[in-house]
């Protein structure tokens, strides 16, 4: 059965710290891996990764995919209280299914 | 704001009843997908519609059904509601089925008592 596993499930750090969120997957017919940020209700798109080893970057956030290890990481540097959210990892398959992990709940202390 | 709207925002139903949730996709997007997110869980894929046809389905029973209209808006229908159907229901629209960015609506919170 296809699955996406995120770790840790929750994380509390101080403002200014750097965090690394992990995502591993077992999905047949892998097409892409996506990261979303969910603050209240609607997840907002962060990154889509299809190629191994190529880092995607947006401001203080960056992500990379390792297809050999079937995993991805999301890094957030110099965290701010506004980064507090649930970070969702999802994998889309070639038959147009998308499987989400349970998310990592990140809380940034001022 | 993504331009994807959902209605209603909250809904309370009784076990055994039927419910219809609605989603208006972002302008120009012809693909809509629906997700169920239980408390503390990640969203689970229910199904996807592309140009009014279902073109992908997750592990949900047939009592979960949907429609997509010519203007690409969509409905999710759930029959014979069960307590475990209580969840946040999210829809997302995208330019095409394989499109990377899925723009999510704010969701409908369904409570089944």
Backbone of each chain as ProteinMPNN parsed JSONL, in Angstrom:
{"seq_chain_A": "XXXXXXXXXXXXXXXXXXXXXXXXXXXXXXXXXXXXXXXXXXXXXXXXXXXXXXXXXXXXXXXXXXXXXXXXXXXXXXXXXXXXXXXXXXXXXXXXXXXXXXXXXXXXXX", "coords_chain_A": {"N_chain_A": [[0.845, -1.193, 0.0], [0.513, 2.205, -0.835], [2.344, 4.771, 0.829], [3.103, 7.671, 2.805], [5.378, 9.017, 4.996], [5.947, 11.181, 7.619], [8.338, 12.927, 9.605], [9.701, 14.834, 12.36], [6.543, 14.272, 14.105], [5.717, 16.397, 15.563], [7.174, 19.53, 16.539], [8.985, 21.777, 18.464], [10.577, 24.815, 18.544], [12.907, 27.549, 19.065], [12.595, 30.954, 18.012], [14.603, 31.883, 15.278], [16.069, 29.569, 15.192], [17.154, 26.769, 13.142], [15.327, 24.426, 11.261], [14.732, 21.026, 10.281], [12.651, 19.133, 8.371], [11.342, 15.911, 7.756], [10.521, 13.585, 5.171], [9.42, 10.53, 4.026], [8.741, 8.045, 1.538], [6.702, 5.476, 0.071], [5.647, 4.774, -2.786], [4.044, 3.603, -5.58], [4.689, 4.108, -9.049], [5.715, 6.754, -8.913], [5.462, 10.274, -9.325], [5.824, 12.986, -8.524], [6.966, 14.936, -5.707], [5.484, 16.861, -3.193], [5.407, 19.779, -1.164], [3.507, 21.342, 1.356], [2.176, 24.106, 3.233], [0.175, 24.383, 6.042], [-1.845, 26.498, 7.668], [-4.313, 27.471, 8.789], [-6.792, 26.428, 7.488], [-6.758, 25.94, 4.548], [-4.275, 24.261, 2.779], [-1.221, 25.653, 1.605], [0.707, 25.845, -1.315], [4.131, 24.952, -1.443], [6.565, 23.704, -2.558], [7.383, 21.744, -5.459], [8.893, 18.724, -6.26], [10.724, 16.864, -8.532], [13.027, 15.846, -9.56], [15.938, 14.164, -8.491], [18.244, 15.389, -6.084], [18.287, 18.065, -6.773], [18.087, 21.179, -5.451], [15.364, 23.035, -4.303], [14.491, 26.386, -3.706], [13.133, 28.933, -1.664], [13.238, 31.895, -0.413], [13.721, 31.648, 2.987], [13.171, 29.007, 3.013], [13.897, 25.718, 1.903], [14.191, 22.786, -0.141], [14.812, 19.339, -0.903], [15.043, 16.433, -2.92], [15.554, 12.946, -2.633], [15.719, 10.392, -4.588], [16.783, 7.896, -4.523], [16.895, 7.198, -1.871], [14.265, 7.448, -1.386], [13.097, 9.781, -0.23], [12.642, 13.054, 1.233], [13.659, 16.311, 2.307], [12.694, 19.218, 4.133], [13.904, 22.311, 4.736], [14.031, 24.97, 7.043], [15.378, 27.997, 7.646], [16.571, 30.369, 10.121], [14.137, 30.678, 11.687], [10.833, 32.04, 12.127], [8.087, 33.341, 14.078], [5.885, 33.318, 12.475], [6.254, 31.108, 10.93], [5.126, 29.032, 12.191], [3.101, 26.281, 11.855], [1.369, 23.563, 10.206], [3.227, 21.326, 8.358], [2.923, 19.772, 5.365], [3.682, 16.864, 3.556], [3.419, 15.481, 0.357], [2.851, 12.962, -2.106], [2.567, 12.591, -5.552], [1.18, 10.347, -7.926], [1.596, 8.593, -11.057], [-0.872, 7.767, -11.876], [-2.503, 9.774, -11.191], [-3.153, 9.964, -8.491], [-2.893, 11.331, -5.217], [-0.998, 11.235, -2.341], [-0.947, 12.044, 0.989], [1.203, 12.764, 3.785], [0.994, 12.612, 7.419], [1.733, 15.013, 8.377], [3.86, 17.535, 9.839], [3.741, 19.187, 12.816], [4.721, 22.307, 13.473], [5.973, 24.475, 15.867], [6.907, 27.693, 16.684], [8.669, 29.321, 19.114], [8.656, 32.569, 20.556]], "CA_chain_A": [[0.0, 0.0, 0.0], [1.274, 3.451, -0.905], [2.319, 5.552, 2.062], [4.029, 8.789, 3.003], [5.609, 9.116, 6.437], [6.677, 12.404, 7.973], [8.893, 12.999, 10.958], [8.881, 14.385, 13.486], [5.132, 14.657, 13.992], [5.626, 17.754, 16.102], [8.478, 20.104, 16.805], [8.937, 23.105, 19.08], [11.909, 25.419, 18.526], [12.915, 28.985, 19.324], [12.787, 31.845, 16.869], [16.001, 31.971, 14.88], [16.62, 28.222, 14.969], [16.961, 26.111, 11.842], [14.655, 23.133, 11.414], [14.706, 20.108, 9.136], [11.511, 18.227, 8.403], [11.622, 14.755, 6.925], [9.415, 12.908, 4.502], [9.812, 9.347, 3.268], [7.575, 7.556, 0.813], [6.67, 4.227, -0.697], [4.543, 5.03, -3.712], [4.298, 3.071, -6.92], [4.494, 5.085, -10.135], [6.009, 8.093, -8.395], [5.615, 11.346, -10.315], [6.449, 14.166, -7.913], [6.759, 15.122, -4.267], [5.06, 18.231, -2.953], [5.344, 20.275, 0.208], [2.505, 22.364, 1.607], [2.095, 24.684, 4.581], [-1.233, 24.516, 6.429], [-1.904, 27.304, 8.887], [-5.65, 27.386, 9.376], [-7.516, 25.386, 6.794], [-6.288, 25.595, 3.205], [-2.828, 24.122, 2.571], [-0.658, 26.482, 0.538], [1.766, 25.143, -2.021], [5.493, 25.438, -1.233], [7.497, 23.196, -3.56], [7.214, 20.467, -6.13], [10.192, 18.134, -6.567], [10.626, 15.696, -9.406], [14.369, 15.335, -9.853], [16.762, 13.915, -7.318], [19.464, 16.148, -5.88], [18.187, 19.477, -7.158], [17.471, 21.897, -4.352], [14.444, 24.132, -4.596], [14.673, 27.362, -2.643], [12.257, 30.1, -1.669], [13.523, 32.641, 0.812], [14.379, 30.864, 4.042], [12.78, 27.611, 2.884], [14.51, 24.97, 0.807], [13.823, 21.381, -0.113], [15.544, 18.501, -1.834], [14.5, 15.078, -3.06], [16.508, 11.855, -2.834], [14.907, 9.292, -5.125], [17.405, 6.623, -4.158], [16.471, 6.928, -0.501], [12.811, 7.663, -1.337], [12.86, 10.721, 0.86], [12.84, 14.476, 0.98], [13.711, 17.149, 3.499], [12.334, 20.623, 4.026], [14.67, 23.1, 5.699], [13.645, 26.357, 7.288], [16.44, 28.669, 8.402], [16.189, 31.614, 10.82], [12.681, 30.555, 11.832], [10.069, 33.145, 12.696], [6.833, 32.841, 14.652], [4.969, 33.12, 11.354], [6.487, 29.792, 10.326], [4.342, 28.045, 12.929], [2.076, 25.718, 10.973], [1.55, 22.14, 9.897], [3.883, 21.167, 7.062], [2.455, 18.527, 4.768], [4.388, 16.293, 2.421], [2.51, 14.664, -0.447], [3.447, 12.374, -3.308], [1.592, 12.316, -6.603], [1.55, 9.201, -8.74], [1.28, 8.765, -12.478], [-2.305, 7.539, -12.111], [-3.209, 10.962, -10.703], [-3.51, 9.941, -7.078], [-1.959, 12.078, -4.381], [-0.994, 10.666, -0.994], [-0.361, 12.962, 1.961], [1.624, 12.305, 5.094], [0.178, 13.163, 8.501], [2.158, 16.371, 8.637], [4.676, 17.9, 10.997], [3.232, 20.403, 13.452], [5.874, 23.104, 13.9], [5.633, 25.639, 16.704], [8.085, 28.539, 16.91], [8.541, 30.142, 20.313], [9.319, 33.882, 20.387]], "C_chain_A": [[0.885, 1.25, 0.0], [1.215, 4.192, 0.418], [3.385, 6.625, 2.046], [4.151, 9.004, 4.504], [6.44, 10.354, 6.724], [7.2, 12.314, 9.403], [9.656, 14.294, 11.137], [7.42, 14.78, 13.272], [4.904, 16.035, 14.587], [7.008, 18.213, 16.535], [8.279, 21.497, 17.385], [10.359, 23.645, 19.127], [11.775, 26.903, 18.845], [13.137, 29.763, 18.038], [14.282, 31.962, 16.568], [16.661, 30.63, 14.637], [16.405, 27.79, 13.529], [16.314, 24.756, 12.074], [14.737, 22.338, 10.117], [13.551, 19.142, 9.331], [11.74, 17.127, 7.377], [10.354, 14.135, 6.339], [9.968, 11.702, 3.758], [8.571, 8.754, 2.626], [7.809, 6.179, 0.21], [5.436, 4.35, -1.582], [4.912, 4.453, -5.07], [3.995, 4.159, -7.952], [4.649, 6.517, -9.653], [6.094, 9.094, -9.55], [6.314, 12.545, -9.705], [6.168, 14.174, -6.413], [6.471, 16.597, -4.034], [5.089, 18.544, -1.464], [4.313, 21.394, 0.285], [2.637, 22.87, 3.034], [0.612, 24.877, 4.89], [-1.305, 25.269, 7.747], [-3.269, 27.222, 9.541], [-6.422, 26.249, 8.72], [-6.84, 24.996, 5.491], [-4.782, 25.439, 3.16], [-2.376, 25.029, 1.436], [0.589, 25.811, -0.013], [3.13, 25.78, -1.738], [6.405, 25.01, -2.377], [6.947, 21.952, -4.242], [8.587, 19.982, -6.552], [9.976, 16.912, -7.432], [11.987, 15.054, -9.641], [15.188, 15.233, -8.584], [17.935, 14.881, -7.264], [19.405, 17.608, -6.253], [17.417, 20.221, -6.078], [16.538, 22.981, -4.888], [14.502, 25.086, -3.405], [13.675, 28.5, -2.8], [12.466, 30.828, -0.353], [14.282, 31.784, 1.8], [14.034, 29.376, 3.958], [13.518, 26.968, 1.71], [14.14, 23.499, 0.967], [14.599, 20.621, -1.169], [14.965, 17.096, -1.795], [15.645, 14.087, -3.273], [15.718, 10.631, -3.285], [15.497, 7.932, -4.771], [16.948, 6.202, -2.764], [14.957, 7.082, -0.323], [12.459, 8.631, -0.208], [13.093, 12.153, 0.397], [12.972, 15.182, 2.319], [13.269, 18.561, 3.142], [13.096, 21.352, 5.126], [14.083, 24.492, 5.827], [14.732, 26.977, 8.153], [15.893, 29.939, 9.058], [14.681, 31.674, 11.029], [12.08, 31.785, 12.518], [8.755, 32.593, 13.213], [5.797, 32.588, 13.555], [5.171, 31.804, 10.617], [5.714, 28.699, 11.041], [3.17, 27.574, 12.069], [2.243, 24.204, 10.95], [2.156, 22.066, 8.496], [3.555, 19.773, 6.536], [3.339, 18.135, 3.598], [3.392, 15.418, 1.672], [3.262, 14.129, -1.657], [2.343, 12.135, -4.326], [2.112, 11.18, -7.474], [1.088, 9.421, -10.177], [-0.177, 8.449, -12.801], [-3.147, 8.609, -11.412], [-3.747, 10.836, -9.293], [-2.479, 10.77, -6.317], [-2.108, 11.585, -2.951], [-0.266, 11.639, -0.069], [0.181, 12.195, 3.165], [0.741, 12.961, 6.153], [0.569, 14.59, 8.853], [3.078, 16.475, 9.836], [4.135, 19.213, 11.538], [4.418, 21.147, 14.044], [5.398, 24.312, 14.697], [6.914, 26.408, 17.005], [7.824, 29.441, 18.111], [9.268, 31.465, 20.121], [10.526, 34.02, 21.301]], "O_chain_A": [[1.868, 1.335, 0.736], [0.166, 4.243, 1.061], [4.413, 6.512, 1.378], [3.148, 9.154, 5.201], [7.506, 10.549, 6.141], [6.584, 11.707, 10.278], [10.211, 14.815, 10.17], [7.108, 15.54, 12.356], [4.002, 16.758, 14.164], [7.885, 17.41, 16.851], [7.501, 22.295, 16.862], [11.25, 23.005, 19.686], [10.67, 27.443, 18.889], [13.782, 29.286, 17.105], [15.108, 32.117, 17.468], [17.687, 30.549, 13.961], [15.593, 28.359, 12.799], [16.706, 24.021, 12.981], [14.803, 22.894, 9.021], [13.483, 18.426, 10.329], [12.257, 17.365, 6.286], [9.28, 14.165, 6.938], [10.885, 11.837, 2.948], [7.462, 8.947, 3.126], [8.93, 5.783, -0.108], [4.319, 4.057, -1.155], [5.958, 4.774, -5.634], [3.141, 5.018, -7.733], [3.822, 7.38, -9.947], [6.695, 8.826, -10.591], [7.271, 13.071, -10.273], [5.254, 13.506, -5.928], [7.127, 17.47, -4.603], [4.831, 17.683, -0.622], [4.244, 22.266, -0.581], [3.133, 22.174, 3.92], [-0.12, 25.466, 4.095], [-0.895, 24.77, 8.795], [-3.367, 26.931, 10.734], [-6.67, 25.219, 9.348], [-6.397, 23.858, 5.335], [-4.063, 26.389, 3.473], [-3.065, 25.159, 0.424], [1.413, 25.281, 0.733], [3.269, 27.002, -1.788], [6.955, 25.854, -3.085], [6.15, 21.21, -3.669], [9.362, 20.738, -7.136], [9.163, 16.042, -7.121], [12.079, 13.853, -9.892], [15.134, 16.105, -7.716], [18.554, 15.162, -8.29], [20.385, 18.329, -6.066], [16.248, 19.935, -5.821], [16.884, 23.734, -5.798], [14.555, 24.659, -2.252], [13.406, 28.968, -3.906], [11.94, 30.429, 0.686], [15.352, 31.259, 1.492], [14.544, 28.575, 4.741], [13.732, 27.591, 0.67], [13.82, 23.035, 2.062], [14.992, 21.176, -2.194], [14.464, 16.638, -0.768], [16.589, 14.368, -4.011], [15.125, 9.925, -2.47], [14.779, 6.933, -4.727], [16.658, 5.034, -2.506], [14.434, 6.868, 0.771], [11.631, 8.331, 0.653], [13.654, 12.414, -0.667], [12.462, 14.712, 3.336], [13.445, 19.03, 2.018], [12.945, 21.041, 6.307], [13.688, 25.11, 4.839], [14.974, 26.524, 9.272], [14.895, 30.507, 8.614], [14.027, 32.621, 10.592], [12.705, 32.452, 13.342], [8.348, 31.496, 12.831], [4.929, 31.728, 13.707], [4.355, 31.427, 9.777], [5.647, 27.567, 10.562], [2.354, 28.378, 11.616], [3.137, 23.646, 11.587], [1.644, 22.681, 7.56], [3.859, 18.755, 7.158], [3.696, 18.965, 2.76], [2.61, 14.694, 2.288], [4.187, 14.763, -2.163], [1.309, 11.549, -4.006], [3.311, 11.064, -7.726], [0.294, 10.317, -10.463], [-0.671, 8.813, -13.868], [-4.315, 8.399, -11.087], [-4.699, 11.527, -8.931], [-1.329, 10.887, -6.739], [-3.215, 11.526, -2.417], [0.883, 12.007, -0.314], [-0.316, 11.125, 3.516], [-0.142, 13.759, 5.836], [-0.171, 15.292, 9.542], [3.076, 15.623, 10.725], [4.074, 20.217, 10.829], [5.045, 20.681, 14.995], [4.532, 25.067, 14.255], [7.883, 25.846, 17.516], [6.875, 30.226, 18.119], [10.375, 31.489, 19.584], [11.196, 35.053, 21.289]]}, "seq_chain_B": "XXXXXXXXXXXXXXXXXXXXXXXXXXXXXXXXXXXXXXXXXXXXXXXXXXXXXXXXXXXXXXXXXXXXXXXXXXXXXXXXXXXXXXXXXXXXXXXXXXXXXXXXXXXXXXXXX", "coords_chain_B": {"N_chain_B": [[-5.186, 34.238, -0.606], [-6.673, 31.917, -2.776], [-8.55, 31.862, -4.764], [-10.177, 29.731, -4.927], [-13.228, 28.608, -3.856], [-15.368, 27.357, -1.257], [-18.402, 25.865, -0.147], [-20.86, 24.78, 2.241], [-19.2, 26.608, 4.958], [-19.247, 25.437, 7.438], [-20.931, 22.558, 8.729], [-23.48, 20.609, 10.165], [-24.569, 17.369, 10.537], [-26.746, 14.518, 10.82], [-26.154, 11.105, 11.621], [-26.594, 8.834, 8.957], [-27.839, 10.584, 7.278], [-27.672, 12.534, 4.203], [-25.235, 14.483, 2.412], [-24.231, 17.41, 0.616], [-21.456, 18.971, -0.667], [-19.883, 21.926, -1.907], [-17.759, 23.323, -4.469], [-15.967, 25.879, -5.981], [-13.831, 26.305, -8.591], [-10.575, 27.773, -9.227], [-10.317, 30.379, -11.63], [-9.99, 29.289, -14.944], [-8.984, 26.821, -14.306], [-9.284, 23.389, -14.897], [-9.436, 21.092, -13.493], [-10.428, 19.373, -10.638], [-9.93, 18.288, -7.359], [-10.769, 16.307, -4.485], [-10.499, 16.098, -0.929], [-10.333, 14.45, 2.227], [-9.856, 15.455, 5.498], [-9.185, 14.295, 8.496], [-9.151, 15.047, 12.011], [-5.955, 15.886, 13.118], [-4.721, 14.442, 11.162], [-3.228, 13.942, 7.891], [-4.461, 15.245, 4.741], [-6.671, 13.085, 2.945], [-6.896, 11.619, -0.194], [-9.812, 11.733, -2.097], [-11.219, 11.772, -4.657], [-10.71, 12.778, -8.114], [-11.651, 15.123, -10.601], [-11.716, 15.736, -14.046], [-12.434, 17.773, -16.612], [-15.191, 17.17, -16.341], [-15.235, 14.437, -15.926], [-14.595, 11.65, -13.795], [-11.295, 10.984, -12.926], [-9.568, 9.667, -11.288], [-9.305, 7.988, -8.198], [-9.387, 7.602, -4.691], [-9.171, 5.432, -1.773], [-12.048, 5.257, -1.04], [-15.441, 4.531, -0.163], [-18.261, 3.761, -2.379], [-20.34, 5.416, -1.556], [-19.382, 7.909, -1.413], [-19.497, 10.306, -3.722], [-19.204, 12.266, -6.751], [-19.441, 15.276, -8.755], [-18.658, 17.149, -11.647], [-19.097, 20.264, -13.138], [-19.904, 21.967, -16.29], [-18.736, 24.512, -15.996], [-16.611, 23.912, -14.488], [-16.893, 23.923, -11.752], [-17.579, 22.014, -8.762], [-19.117, 19.231, -7.036], [-19.28, 17.397, -3.991], [-20.74, 14.534, -2.878], [-22.04, 12.81, -0.132], [-23.424, 9.911, 0.956], [-25.564, 8.248, 3.376], [-24.387, 9.01, 5.927], [-21.72, 8.545, 8.25], [-20.381, 8.444, 11.604], [-17.613, 8.626, 11.489], [-17.211, 10.117, 9.262], [-16.95, 12.691, 9.927], [-15.057, 15.514, 9.48], [-12.626, 17.736, 7.958], [-13.298, 18.854, 4.795], [-11.618, 19.269, 1.887], [-11.256, 20.976, -1.176], [-9.399, 21.14, -4.191], [-8.085, 22.969, -6.886], [-6.646, 22.737, -10.165], [-4.561, 23.412, -13.05], [-4.353, 21.273, -14.762], [-4.657, 17.639, -14.744], [-2.135, 16.523, -13.964], [-0.864, 18.639, -12.923], [1.365, 20.648, -11.059], [0.891, 22.526, -8.942], [-1.581, 22.611, -6.689], [-4.353, 24.375, -5.914], [-5.785, 25.08, -2.974], [-9.04, 25.239, -1.511], [-10.78, 26.858, 1.261], [-12.029, 24.916, 2.728], [-14.615, 22.727, 4.075], [-16.052, 22.202, 7.117], [-17.291, 19.34, 8.37], [-19.511, 17.951, 10.621], [-20.678, 15.028, 12.017], [-23.283, 13.774, 13.848]], "CA_chain_B": [[-6.435, 33.776, -1.245], [-6.351, 31.155, -3.98], [-9.613, 31.944, -5.751], [-11.013, 28.54, -4.801], [-14.19, 28.809, -2.773], [-16.136, 26.177, -0.872], [-19.566, 26.147, 0.685], [-20.776, 25.797, 3.282], [-17.956, 26.544, 5.734], [-19.485, 24.462, 8.505], [-22.159, 21.803, 8.523], [-23.722, 19.542, 11.14], [-25.549, 16.412, 10.024], [-27.007, 13.342, 11.654], [-25.786, 9.818, 11.015], [-27.577, 8.309, 8.032], [-28.271, 11.609, 6.325], [-26.86, 12.763, 3.01], [-24.72, 15.846, 2.388], [-23.599, 17.876, -0.621], [-20.5, 20.063, -0.487], [-19.644, 22.568, -3.189], [-16.441, 23.912, -4.678], [-15.766, 26.64, -7.212], [-12.388, 26.28, -8.833], [-9.942, 29.006, -9.69], [-10.585, 30.645, -13.03], [-9.061, 28.662, -15.891], [-8.595, 25.49, -13.848], [-10.274, 22.419, -15.34], [-9.291, 19.878, -12.695], [-10.763, 19.547, -9.222], [-9.771, 17.093, -6.535], [-11.374, 16.411, -3.154], [-9.741, 15.448, 0.122], [-10.899, 14.395, 3.565], [-8.8, 15.586, 6.495], [-9.632, 14.085, 9.865], [-8.367, 15.8, 12.988], [-4.631, 15.344, 13.398], [-4.249, 13.623, 10.037], [-3.051, 14.625, 6.628], [-5.6, 15.059, 3.833], [-6.743, 11.823, 2.186], [-7.45, 11.832, -1.525], [-11.081, 11.057, -2.338], [-11.238, 11.592, -6.11], [-10.363, 13.929, -8.933], [-12.442, 15.292, -11.806], [-11.075, 16.486, -15.125], [-13.403, 17.986, -17.706], [-16.468, 16.552, -15.972], [-15.123, 12.989, -15.768], [-13.721, 11.221, -12.706], [-10.095, 10.377, -13.52], [-8.687, 9.153, -10.238], [-10.087, 7.789, -6.984], [-8.702, 6.998, -3.557], [-9.848, 4.302, -1.131], [-13.291, 5.674, -0.401], [-16.556, 3.704, -0.656], [-19.103, 4.386, -3.413], [-21.274, 6.427, -1.039], [-18.732, 9.189, -1.726], [-19.579, 10.499, -5.163], [-18.982, 13.657, -7.105], [-19.818, 15.797, -10.061], [-18.027, 18.39, -12.075], [-19.991, 20.927, -14.074], [-19.199, 22.585, -17.427], [-17.923, 25.667, -15.577], [-15.558, 23.278, -13.694], [-17.196, 23.815, -10.332], [-17.711, 20.599, -8.419], [-19.831, 18.828, -5.828], [-18.984, 16.13, -3.334], [-21.917, 14.01, -2.21], [-21.793, 11.674, 0.753], [-24.683, 9.295, 1.4], [-25.534, 7.389, 4.557], [-23.286, 9.538, 6.73], [-21.266, 7.833, 9.439], [-19.694, 9.342, 12.538], [-16.223, 8.799, 11.031], [-17.139, 11.059, 8.133], [-16.667, 14.016, 10.486], [-13.715, 15.883, 9.014], [-12.526, 18.909, 7.087], [-13.28, 18.442, 3.395], [-10.909, 20.256, 1.091], [-11.144, 20.777, -2.61], [-8.256, 21.825, -4.78], [-8.171, 23.038, -8.349], [-5.37, 22.858, -10.849], [-4.686, 23.659, -14.492], [-4.47, 19.992, -15.459], [-4.553, 16.564, -13.757], [-0.794, 16.307, -13.447], [-0.273, 19.936, -12.61], [2.063, 20.624, -9.774], [0.33, 23.345, -7.868], [-3.007, 22.475, -6.467], [-4.781, 25.501, -5.097], [-6.82, 24.571, -2.08], [-10.058, 26.099, -0.932], [-10.704, 26.955, 2.723], [-12.557, 23.715, 3.345], [-15.908, 22.637, 4.757], [-15.948, 21.369, 8.333], [-18.499, 18.539, 8.523], [-19.647, 17.21, 11.878], [-21.773, 14.052, 11.979], [-23.627, 13.397, 15.228]], "C_chain_B": [[-6.122, 33.111, -2.579], [-7.389, 31.312, -5.064], [-10.492, 30.721, -5.75], [-11.949, 28.755, -3.614], [-14.96, 27.525, -2.503], [-17.327, 26.618, -0.028], [-20.249, 24.842, 1.066], [-19.444, 25.711, 4.018], [-18.068, 25.52, 6.862], [-20.832, 23.789, 8.266], [-22.271, 20.741, 9.605], [-24.833, 18.664, 10.594], [-25.678, 15.257, 11.011], [-26.627, 12.085, 10.887], [-26.931, 9.301, 10.14], [-28.068, 9.31, 6.999], [-27.312, 11.678, 5.141], [-26.399, 14.221, 3.025], [-24.11, 16.15, 1.021], [-22.715, 19.069, -0.303], [-20.136, 20.613, -1.854], [-18.291, 23.266, -3.25], [-16.438, 24.662, -6.001], [-14.271, 26.773, -7.437], [-11.879, 27.641, -9.284], [-10.16, 29.148, -11.192], [-9.532, 30.008, -13.931], [-8.627, 27.268, -15.496], [-9.671, 24.479, -14.207], [-10.254, 21.123, -14.529], [-9.585, 20.193, -11.234], [-10.56, 18.227, -8.502], [-10.318, 17.372, -5.147], [-10.578, 15.589, -2.16], [-10.529, 15.484, 1.422], [-9.761, 14.502, 4.567], [-9.417, 15.452, 7.887], [-8.684, 14.815, 10.805], [-7.017, 15.124, 13.246], [-4.044, 14.492, 12.291], [-3.972, 14.494, 8.823], [-4.278, 14.411, 5.748], [-5.52, 13.704, 3.124], [-7.488, 12.08, 0.888], [-8.733, 11.041, -1.698], [-11.205, 10.739, -3.83], [-10.883, 12.893, -6.798], [-11.261, 13.943, -10.166], [-11.688, 16.174, -12.793], [-12.074, 16.565, -16.265], [-14.635, 17.103, -17.526], [-16.422, 15.031, -15.833], [-14.23, 12.678, -14.573], [-12.503, 10.55, -13.317], [-9.084, 9.948, -12.471], [-9.515, 9.045, -8.971], [-9.229, 7.145, -5.912], [-9.542, 5.883, -2.961], [-11.068, 4.751, -0.343], [-14.443, 4.87, -0.998], [-17.425, 4.474, -1.64], [-20.082, 5.422, -2.871], [-20.672, 7.83, -1.111], [-18.76, 9.327, -3.244], [-19.433, 11.983, -5.481], [-19.499, 13.995, -8.48], [-18.923, 16.976, -10.365], [-18.883, 18.968, -13.18], [-19.209, 21.588, -15.214], [-18.364, 23.803, -17.054], [-16.799, 25.238, -14.63], [-15.772, 23.358, -12.194], [-17.543, 22.358, -10.035], [-18.543, 20.412, -7.158], [-19.278, 17.53, -5.306], [-20.249, 15.716, -2.596], [-21.52, 12.822, -1.345], [-23.146, 11.178, 1.244], [-24.461, 8.5, 2.674], [-24.383, 7.765, 5.483], [-23.015, 8.693, 7.966], [-20.5, 8.81, 10.324], [-18.266, 9.635, 12.067], [-16.087, 9.716, 9.818], [-16.901, 12.492, 8.626], [-15.225, 14.384, 10.163], [-13.789, 17.236, 8.332], [-12.438, 18.387, 5.656], [-12.715, 19.578, 2.556], [-11.067, 19.942, -0.385], [-9.961, 21.583, -3.109], [-8.433, 21.858, -6.283], [-6.783, 23.193, -8.941], [-5.618, 22.987, -12.347], [-4.913, 22.374, -15.273], [-4.274, 18.891, -14.428], [-3.162, 16.397, -13.167], [-0.107, 17.572, -12.992], [0.29, 19.959, -11.209], [1.281, 21.33, -8.69], [-1.167, 23.13, -7.791], [-3.396, 23.578, -5.502], [-5.973, 25.066, -4.278], [-7.807, 25.65, -1.68], [-9.968, 26.06, 0.578], [-11.32, 25.771, 3.451], [-13.967, 23.871, 3.916], [-15.719, 21.71, 5.948], [-17.289, 20.665, 8.521], [-18.453, 17.802, 9.858], [-20.867, 16.31, 11.763], [-22.041, 13.594, 13.406], [-24.553, 12.185, 15.25]], "O_chain_B": [[-5.4, 33.665, -3.408], [-7.131, 30.925, -6.204], [-11.467, 30.667, -6.5], [-11.504, 29.049, -2.505], [-15.175, 26.712, -3.402], [-17.264, 27.608, 0.701], [-20.221, 23.887, 0.29], [-18.638, 24.827, 3.728], [-17.104, 24.829, 7.19], [-21.744, 24.374, 7.682], [-21.299, 20.059, 9.927], [-25.904, 19.151, 10.233], [-24.845, 15.057, 11.895], [-26.762, 12.016, 9.666], [-28.094, 9.331, 10.543], [-28.639, 8.935, 5.975], [-26.296, 10.984, 5.088], [-27.077, 15.089, 3.575], [-23.552, 15.274, 0.361], [-23.175, 20.06, 0.264], [-20.084, 19.876, -2.838], [-17.757, 23.731, -2.243], [-16.864, 24.128, -7.025], [-13.541, 27.285, -6.589], [-12.645, 28.525, -9.665], [-10.184, 28.16, -11.926], [-8.332, 30.168, -13.709], [-7.961, 26.59, -16.279], [-10.84, 24.672, -13.871], [-10.971, 20.175, -14.845], [-9.06, 21.153, -10.672], [-10.974, 17.174, -8.988], [-10.332, 18.513, -4.686], [-10.049, 14.527, -2.489], [-11.287, 16.418, 1.684], [-8.803, 13.731, 4.503], [-10.076, 16.364, 8.386], [-7.559, 15.154, 10.437], [-6.957, 13.933, 13.554], [-2.986, 13.887, 12.462], [-4.425, 15.635, 8.741], [-5.054, 13.487, 5.988], [-4.44, 13.244, 2.755], [-8.565, 12.676, 0.874], [-8.757, 9.831, -1.478], [-11.286, 9.572, -4.216], [-10.771, 13.949, -6.175], [-11.592, 12.888, -10.709], [-11.111, 17.201, -12.434], [-12.5, 15.547, -16.81], [-15.055, 16.392, -18.439], [-17.462, 14.4, -15.642], [-13.224, 13.354, -14.355], [-12.645, 9.644, -14.138], [-7.886, 9.877, -12.743], [-10.341, 9.915, -8.694], [-8.438, 6.246, -6.196], [-10.514, 5.437, -3.572], [-11.104, 4.634, 0.882], [-14.436, 4.56, -2.189], [-17.336, 5.699, -1.727], [-20.607, 6.229, -3.639], [-21.37, 8.821, -0.896], [-18.122, 8.555, -3.96], [-19.525, 12.837, -4.6], [-19.927, 13.136, -9.25], [-18.489, 17.702, -9.472], [-19.343, 18.242, -14.061], [-17.993, 21.752, -15.118], [-17.378, 24.1, -17.729], [-16.119, 26.079, -14.042], [-14.919, 22.907, -11.43], [-17.771, 21.567, -10.95], [-18.656, 21.313, -6.328], [-18.857, 16.664, -6.073], [-20.769, 16.474, -1.777], [-20.766, 11.946, -1.769], [-23.911, 11.917, 1.863], [-23.337, 8.127, 3.01], [-23.518, 6.943, 5.784], [-23.927, 8.2, 8.629], [-20.034, 9.855, 9.869], [-17.771, 10.751, 12.224], [-14.977, 10.047, 9.403], [-16.676, 13.397, 7.823], [-14.291, 13.666, 10.522], [-14.866, 17.805, 8.153], [-11.58, 17.559, 5.352], [-13.253, 20.685, 2.52], [-11.016, 18.782, -0.794], [-9.578, 22.587, -2.51], [-8.881, 20.882, -6.884], [-5.868, 23.712, -8.301], [-6.71, 22.716, -12.846], [-5.576, 22.373, -16.31], [-3.774, 19.164, -13.337], [-3.034, 16.149, -11.968], [1.092, 17.575, -12.71], [-0.261, 19.351, -10.29], [1.044, 20.763, -7.624], [-1.909, 23.436, -8.724], [-2.837, 23.698, -4.412], [-7.029, 24.727, -4.812], [-7.452, 26.819, -1.532], [-9.164, 25.307, 1.129], [-11.153, 25.634, 4.663], [-14.436, 24.974, 4.195], [-15.278, 20.571, 5.798], [-18.301, 21.309, 8.798], [-17.477, 17.122, 10.177], [-21.962, 16.775, 11.448], [-21.148, 13.091, 14.087], [-24.946, 11.727, 16.323]]}, "name": "protein", "num_of_chains": 2, "seq": "XXXXXXXXXXXXXXXXXXXXXXXXXXXXXXXXXXXXXXXXXXXXXXXXXXXXXXXXXXXXXXXXXXXXXXXXXXXXXXXXXXXXXXXXXXXXXXXXXXXXXXXXXXXXXXXXXXXXXXXXXXXXXXXXXXXXXXXXXXXXXXXXXXXXXXXXXXXXXXXXXXXXXXXXXXXXXXXXXXXXXXXXXXXXXXXXXXXXXXXXXXXXXXXXXXXXXXXXXXXXXXX"}
